[in-house]
């Protein structure tokens, strides 16, 4: 019996190896897809399961991202022999001071079919002319409708037909780790796409803008990308690229984008009323540190401390005073000065907000009528 099995074993092994070789070379014999190879006799490469290209997403979003070129007239600081800094020619007649043109690059996103685009305030600030170049080759001079430096948003308008409008992504669906792509015009190379992920949400206290709620990404953002689109894997715009953190001046994997809903809200307000109207209480605050909490005889350091008030402002009129500790605003805990400022800014002028406060360790409640925020810092 053992001899029989030994004699049978070698043919069985040889048959199994032959079968495996046939399946590898002719997979269709067992229902598998046929091997495709440029070199006869080489094994087939099995395609991985999952997304292997974001071409469709880019094709959907890219037409709505424009390159923009701004022009500024720069007056040269030439020496003068005349009075008041004028250069005098023959017979003492003033000669106009020479000037030169300075160009800079940026990007913009078409958000309305009637020609409105959004870019960054810092891209167009002080520009004498703004040229918009679309992906399809068309160009147009843009009108600057208005800007909001506190969010670094600017609104442009061009008069061209059949404009490709960006599709926006629902903000509530965004998660850290989602694949994203940045589309812009880095270094004037032309429209370029870079890929990364959402590194973090809700970044603030960066000192970039007055109102900050950034999407952080590691998709490369370089000079010329500002004002361009940050899109998701389906080609929907989730943000407007605005800044990078860099010690070298180039991309180091830390970029920031303004969330699309915030950009759209600012755009619509600028179109309707020429500026963004925000709520204001006229109060300056600082964090409640453990040391301050101890000095106020508080058990826990919760809340924010009123460090200053604008005389006759809403908070002053309501009765708040320096040294008060604000615990809640309309029932929501006051965690930081920036969070409190954003909460008040979202209120409409004329609305009333309720402030729960500790003064000398005693709880107090105040009602303040929100006013229109002036054009300077303060909550």
C-alpha positions in Angstrom: 0.0 0.0 0.0 2.8 2.5 0.9 4.6 1.8 -2.3 1.3 2.3 -4.2 0.8 5.7 -2.5 4.4 6.7 -3.1 4.1 5.8 -6.8 0.8 7.8 -7.0 2.1 10.9 -5.2 4.5 12.2 -7.8 1.9 12.1 -10.6 -0.6 13.9 -8.3 1.9 16.7 -7.5 2.8 17.1 -11.1 -0.8 17.3 -12.1 -1.5 20.0 -9.4 1.4 22.1 -10.6 0.2 21.8 -14.2 -3.3 22.8 -13.2 -2.0 25.9 -11.3 0.1 26.9 -14.4 -2.9 26.5 -16.7 -5.1 28.6 -14.4 -2.5 31.3 -14.3 -2.1 31.4 -18.0 -5.7 30.8 -18.9 -7.9 32.1 -16.0 -11.0 32.2 -18.2 -11.1 28.4 -18.0 -12.3 28.6 -14.4 -14.4 31.8 -14.8 -11.7 34.4 -13.9 -11.1 37.4 -16.2 -8.6 36.8 -18.9 -5.0 38.0 -18.3 -4.0 41.2 -20.1 -0.3 41.7 -20.6 1.8 43.4 -23.2 4.4 40.6 -23.0 3.2 37.1 -23.9 3.7 34.5 -21.1 4.0 37.1 -18.3 1.5 36.8 -15.4 -1.6 39.0 -15.3 -1.7 42.0 -12.9 -4.8 42.0 -10.8 -6.3 45.5 -10.3 -6.8 46.5 -6.7 -10.2 47.1 -5.4 -11.0 50.8 -4.7 -10.5 54.3 -6.2 -7.4 54.4 -8.4 -8.1 57.8 -10.0 -9.7 61.1 -9.0 -9.9 62.2 -12.6 -13.7 62.4 -12.6 -13.7 64.6 -9.5 -11.1 66.9 -11.0 -12.9 67.1 -14.3 -16.0 68.1 -12.5 -14.5 70.8 -10.4 -11.6 72.2 -12.4 -13.6 74.3 -14.9 -15.0 76.4 -12.0 -11.6 77.3 -10.8 -10.1 80.4 -12.5 -6.6 81.8 -12.6 -6.4 85.5 -11.7 -3.7 88.1 -12.3 -3.7 91.4 -10.5 -1.9 94.5 -11.6 -0.7 97.3 -9.3 0.8 100.6 -10.3 3.9 101.2 -8.1 5.4 104.7 -7.9 9.2 104.6 -7.7 10.9 106.5 -4.9 13.2 108.6 -7.2 15.2 111.4 -5.7 13.8 114.8 -6.1 15.4 118.3 -6.3 12.0 120.1 -6.2 9.7 121.0 -3.4 7.2 118.5 -1.9 9.0 115.6 -3.4 8.4 116.6 -7.1 11.0 116.1 -9.8 11.5 119.4 -11.7 12.4 119.7 -15.3 13.5 122.6 -17.5 12.2 125.9 -16.2 11.1 124.3 -13.0 8.1 122.4 -14.5 7.2 119.2 -12.5 7.9 115.9 -14.2 5.5 113.1 -13.3 7.2 110.5 -11.1 7.9 107.3 -13.0 5.9 104.2 -12.1 6.0 100.6 -12.8 3.5 97.8 -13.0 3.6 94.9 -10.5 1.8 91.7 -11.2 0.8 88.9 -8.8 -0.9 85.6 -9.2 -3.9 83.9 -7.5 -6.9 81.8 -8.0 -10.7 82.2 -7.7 -13.8 79.9 -7.7 -17.0 80.6 -9.7 -19.9 80.2 -7.2 -22.7 81.8 -9.2 -23.7 81.4 -12.8 -24.3 85.2 -13.1 -20.6 85.7 -12.8 -19.7 86.0 -9.1 -16.4 84.5 -8.0 -14.7 84.3 -4.6 -11.0 84.7 -3.9 -8.9 86.0 -1.0 -8.8 89.6 0.1 -5.0 89.5 0.3 -4.8 88.4 -3.4 -6.7 91.5 -4.7 -5.9 94.1 -2.0 -4.8 97.3 -3.6 -5.1 96.0 -7.2 -5.7 98.4 -10.0 -6.8 95.7 -12.4 -7.9 92.0 -12.1 -7.8 89.7 -15.0 -9.7 86.4 -14.7 -8.6 83.5 -17.0 -10.9 80.4 -17.2 -9.9 76.9 -17.9 -11.6 76.9 -21.3 -9.3 79.7 -22.4 -11.7 82.7 -22.0 -10.5 85.8 -20.2 -12.2 88.8 -18.7 -11.4 91.8 -16.6 -13.2 91.5 -13.2 -15.0 94.0 -11.1 -14.2 94.0 -7.4 -17.6 93.9 -5.7 -16.3 94.0 -2.2 -14.0 92.4 0.4 -14.1 91.2 4.0 -10.6 91.4 5.4 -11.7 89.8 8.7 -12.3 86.5 6.9 -9.9 87.2 4.0 -12.7 86.9 1.4 -13.1 89.0 -1.7 -15.9 88.9 -4.3 -15.4 89.5 -8.0 -17.7 89.7 -11.0 -17.1 88.9 -14.6 -19.5 89.2 -17.6 -19.2 86.0 -19.6 -21.9 83.5 -20.7 -22.3 79.9 -19.8 -20.0 79.9 -16.7 -19.1 76.6 -15.0 -20.3 76.9 -11.4 -18.8 74.9 -8.6 -20.8 72.3 -6.7 -20.6 72.7 -2.9 -20.1 69.8 -0.5 -22.4 69.5 2.6 -20.3 70.8 5.4 -21.8 68.3 7.9 -20.3 65.4 5.9 -16.7 66.5 6.2 -14.4 64.4 8.5 -10.8 64.4 9.4 -9.1 61.9 7.1 -11.2 62.6 4.1 -9.3 62.7 0.8 -9.2 66.3 -0.6 -7.5 68.1 -3.5 -6.3 71.6 -4.0 -6.8 73.3 -7.4 -5.0 76.5 -8.2 -2.3 78.3 -10.2 0.9 77.8 -8.2 3.8 80.0 -9.3 2.0 80.8 -12.6 2.4 77.3 -13.9 -1.2 77.0 -14.9 -4.0 75.1 -13.3 -2.5 72.4 -11.0 -4.0 69.8 -8.7 -2.5 68.4 -5.5 -3.9 65.7 -3.2 -4.0 65.1 0.5 -6.4 64.6 3.3 -8.3 66.8 5.8 -5.8 67.0 8.7 -8.0 68.8 11.1 -11.3 70.8 11.3 -12.1 74.1 13.1 -8.6 75.5 13.3 -8.5 78.9 14.9 -6.3 81.2 17.0 -3.7 81.2 14.3 -3.6 85.0 14.0 -4.4 85.0 10.3 -7.9 86.5 10.3 -10.2 88.0 12.9 -12.7 85.2 12.3 -11.1 81.8 11.9 -12.6 78.4 11.3 -10.1 76.8 9.0 -10.0 73.4 7.4 -6.4 72.1 7.7 -5.0 70.0 4.9 -1.7 68.5 3.8 -2.6 68.9 0.1 0.2 71.1 -1.2 -0.8 74.8 -1.3 1.8 77.2 -2.8 2.0 80.8 -4.0 -0.7 81.3 -6.5 -3.0 78.7 -4.9 -4.6 81.4 -2.7 -8.3 81.8 -3.6 -8.5 78.4 -5.3 -10.7 75.5 -4.5 -10.2 72.7 -2.0 -12.5 69.8 -3.2 -13.5 66.4 -2.0 -13.2 63.1 -3.8 -16.4 63.8 -5.7 -15.3 67.1 -7.1 -17.4 69.2 -4.7 -15.9 72.4 -3.2 -15.4 72.3 0.5 -13.2 75.3 1.0 -11.2 78.3 -0.4 -7.5 77.8 0.0 -6.1 80.8 1.9 -2.8 80.2 3.8 0.0 77.9 4.7 2.2 77.4 7.7 5.8 77.4 6.5 9.3 78.1 7.7 10.7 78.0 4.2 8.1 79.9 2.2 7.0 76.7 0.4 4.5 74.0 1.2 5.3 71.9 4.3 2.1 70.0 4.5 0.2 72.4 6.6 -2.3 74.4 4.6 -5.6 76.2 5.6 -8.8 76.7 3.7 -11.9 78.8 4.6 -15.0 76.5 4.7 -17.2 76.9 1.7 -20.4 77.7 3.7 -18.6 80.6 5.4 -17.2 81.9 2.0 -20.7 81.7 0.5 -22.3 83.5 3.4 -19.8 86.3 3.2 -20.2 86.5 -0.6 -24.0 86.8 -0.4 -23.8 89.6 2.2 -21.3 91.6 0.2 -23.5 91.2 -2.9 -26.7 92.3 -1.1 -25.4 95.0 1.2 -21.8 95.8 0.2 -20.3 94.5 3.4 -20.7 91.9 6.1 -22.8 92.9 9.1 -21.8 91.2 12.3 -23.1 91.4 15.8 -21.1 93.2 18.5 -21.2 93.7 22.2 -18.2 96.0 22.7 -16.3 93.8 25.2 -12.7 92.7 25.3 -12.0 89.4 27.1 -9.1 87.2 28.2 -8.8 83.6 29.2 -9.6 82.6 32.7 -6.3 81.0 33.9 -5.9 79.0 37.0 -4.1 81.9 38.6 -7.0 84.3 37.8 -9.5 81.8 39.0 -7.7 81.5 42.3 -7.7 85.3 42.7 -11.4 85.4 42.1 -11.9 82.6 44.6 -13.3 80.3 41.9 -13.1 76.5 42.3 -12.7 75.8 38.6 -11.3 78.0 35.8 -14.4 78.1 33.5 -15.4 81.1 31.5 -13.7 84.2 30.1 -12.7 87.4 32.0 -13.9 90.8 30.9 -10.7 92.8 30.5 -12.2 95.9 28.9 -15.4 97.5 27.6 -16.2 100.1 25.0 -17.8 103.0 26.9 -21.5 103.2 26.0 -21.3 100.0 24.0 -23.9 97.3 24.3 -22.1 95.4 27.1 -21.4 98.6 29.1 -25.0 99.7 28.8 -26.2 96.2 29.9 -24.2 96.6 33.1 -21.0 94.5 32.6 -17.8 95.7 34.2 -14.1 94.8 33.9 -13.3 91.8 36.1 -16.7 90.1 35.4 -16.3 86.4 34.5 -18.7 85.4 31.6 -19.8 81.8 32.1 -22.4 81.4 29.3 -23.8 83.3 26.3 -27.4 82.4 25.5 -26.9 79.2 27.5 -23.7 78.1 25.7 -20.5 77.9 27.8 -18.1 80.7 27.1 -14.9 78.7 26.4 -12.6 81.3 24.7 -12.6 84.8 23.6 -12.6 83.8 19.9 -15.5 81.4 20.4 -17.5 84.0 22.2 -16.8 86.6 19.5 -17.9 84.2 16.8 -21.1 83.5 18.8 -21.9 87.2 19.1 -21.0 87.9 15.4 -23.6 85.4 14.3 -26.3 87.2 16.1 -28.3 89.8 14.2 -28.0 93.5 15.3 -31.1 94.2 17.5 -31.1 90.7 18.9 -30.8 90.3 22.7 -28.3 87.9 24.2 -28.3 86.6 27.8 -25.0 86.6 29.7 -24.5 84.6 32.9 -21.7 86.2 34.9 -19.8 85.9 38.1 -19.0 89.2 39.9 -17.1 89.0 43.1 -18.1 85.3 43.3 -21.8 86.1 43.0 -23.8 84.8 40.0 -25.6 87.5 38.0 -27.5 87.6 34.7 -27.4 90.4 32.1 -29.3 91.0 28.9 -27.5 93.0 26.1 -28.8 94.2 22.8 -26.5 93.3 20.0 -25.2 96.2 17.9 -23.5 96.4 14.5 -19.8 95.6 14.8 -17.6 98.5 13.8 -14.5 98.0 11.6 -12.1 97.3 14.4 -11.3 94.3 16.7 -13.5 93.4 19.6 -16.3 91.0 20.5 
